[in-house]
Amino acid sequence: MSGGHWNRLGFKIQDALDTIATDNEVVERFPTLAKILDELGHALYDIEHDLDWDLSGDSYIKDDQRWEDEAIWSLLKVLMTRTPDAWFPRGKWATIQAVDGRHDERTEDEG
């Protein structure tokens, strides 16, 4: 196994976001943002890891468009689930379910 296309940059991304997300002042003043940054760190690590391995030749993403859709959905889902309910005038969970349904339809059509 190689050192990766970007030398395992995902660890640095996740660690940086974790540092911000767990900072006491950030947690106290911006608790929702802290949770979002923590969860995005994990999602971005996973995305970078898959990209890194694909581009370095350690593994292969079989369907670029499907993988990209999944990666984008993983980020969007974090943001939508952690965003305050008041931001969704038609209902937060109904909106998330609708977007998820469209996402599922799209991946079924491609598969």
Buried (B, 14 or more C-beta within 10 A) or exposed (E): EEEBBBEBBBEEBBEEBBEBBEBEEBBEEBEEBBBBBBBBBBBBBBBBBBBBBBEBEBEEBEEEEBBEBBBEBBBBBBEBEBBEEEEBEEEBEEBBEEBBEEBEEBBEEEE
